[in-house]
Amino acid sequence: MTAPLLEVQELKKHFPAARGVVRAVDGISFAIAPGETLGLVGESGCGKTTTGRLVVRLIEPTSGTVRLDGADLFTLDRAGLRAARRSCQFIFQDPFGSLNPRMTVADIIAEPLEIAGTPTEARRQRVHELLEVVGLTPAHAARHPHEFSGGQRQRIGIARALALRP
């Protein structure tokens, strides 16, 4: 049996509220092996987004552990966390709300590459490659999100998530 790539154990996030505490996430556990995919499904407000934010440590947990390739994300220093986050990416449910309408598709997909210090020509090539991977063409790179259907916008979000090869 392969060791989990991502292992979440008894993860909790409680927020103070006017009348006590809101238990946004209250003891979720799961493991994902290399090559596996996990989808979190549930009604609005059940903690899916909070779980995702906890897993990549965008918010701090109340308790629990998250291990990525054996490393405890909650004990990593800033540099270690930054390196770990490169291997984790979000694909948002609402692609239109997550894509900057002022940016071209090329800029949206290239943004994580630019942040990672990828040279300009390599970014351009990777953007074109990713557009083809998700069923679009390099000609789409100069367009803006509002010029695409919902499904095409979802593919743009997927291309962006794949940019750093998580």
N, C-alpha and C positions, 0 to 999 in steps of 0.2 A: 504494500500500500504506500502511495506517495504522500509525503508530508504536505500539509496544507500550505498553500501560498499565502492565504489570508485566513486568520483565525480570530474570531471575536468571541469573547467569553464574558457572560453576565454583564453586558454593557448597559449602563444606566445614565440617564440625564434627567435630572429633576430641576425645575425652574421655580423660584419663589413666586408666589402669587398673593393677591390681596387676602385670600382666604386659605392659607396653607401653602400647598405645593402642587405644581403640575408635574405629573410623572410622564414626560414626553416619550421616554424610552425607559423600560423598566425590566431589565434582565434579559435582553436578547443575546442569543448565542448562535453562531453558525461557523462553518469552515468551508473554504473553497479551495479545491485542488487545482494545480496548474491545468489550464485548458478548459476548466469548468466555467459556467456562467450562472449567476444567481440574480433572480429578479425579486425585488421586494414589492409585494402587492398588498394593498389595503385601502380602506376608505380614507378620505381626506382627514388630515389631522391625527393620523394614527402613529406617526413617528418615522415615516420612511425617509424624509429629507433630513431630519435630525440624525437618524442613524448614519446616513451617508456623510454628513458633516462631521460626526464623531469619528467615523472610520478614518477619514483623512486629517483629523485633528484640526478642523477649522473652528471647532468649539471644543472646550474641555469637558470630559465626562464627570459625572458625579462619582462613578466607580466602574470597575471592569477593566478588561484588557483587550488590546488590539495588537496582534502580531502580524507583520508583513514580512514574509520570507524569514521568519524566525526572530525578527527584531521587534521589540516592544515599542510601538510608536509613541506611547505616553512617556517614555524615558529618554527619547532622542533629543539631542541638542538641536539648535536652529539649523545648522548645516546638514545634519543627519536627516532631519525632517524634510528639508527641502529636497534632498536626494530621493527620499522615499516617495514623496508626492509626485515625482516625475513618472512613477510607475502606476499611478492611480488617476483616473479621469472620470468626470461625470458626463453622462448623456442625459440631458434634461427632458422631462416629459413634454414640456411646451417649448418646441424649438423656436418659435417666433419671439417669445419673451426672453429667450436666452441669447439671441443673436443681436448684436449692436446694429441698428438700422442705418447708421451713418457709415459703417464700414463695408467694404466690398467683401465678397466671399473669400477672395484670396487673402485679404488682411485678417479676416476672422480665423481662417484655418492656420495662417502663418503666425499668429500672435504667440502661441506657446513656444514655437520654434525660435522666435525672436527673443523671447524672455530667456530661453535656454542658451542664447548666444550662437545660434546656427547662422552661418554666413548667408548673405542675401541670395546668391545663386542656388545654393543648396535648399534654401527655403522655397524658392520658386519651383524647383524641380519636385520637391516633396509635396507641395500643394497640388501640382498637376497630377502627380501619381495618386494622391489621395482622392482627388475628384473622380478619377477613373475607377478606383477601387469601390467607391460608393455609387457608381452608376451615373455619374455626371461627366462632363467633358471639361478640358482646360478652358474652353471658350466661356464657360460659366463663371470663371474666376473674377471677371470685371463687373459682374452684376451685384446687386444688393439684395438682402433677404426678402424684401417685399415683392420681388419679381419672381418668386418661386412658390410652388404649391406647398402645402403642409408637409407632405411626404418628402419633397425635395429639401425643405428646410431641415427636416429630421436627419436626412443624409449629410447635410452640411455639418450639423452638430456631431454626428458620428465621425466624420472626417477630422474635425477639430480634436475630438477625443483620442483619435488614433495617431495624431501628428507626432507625438513623442515616443511612439511604440511602447505603450504601457503593457 
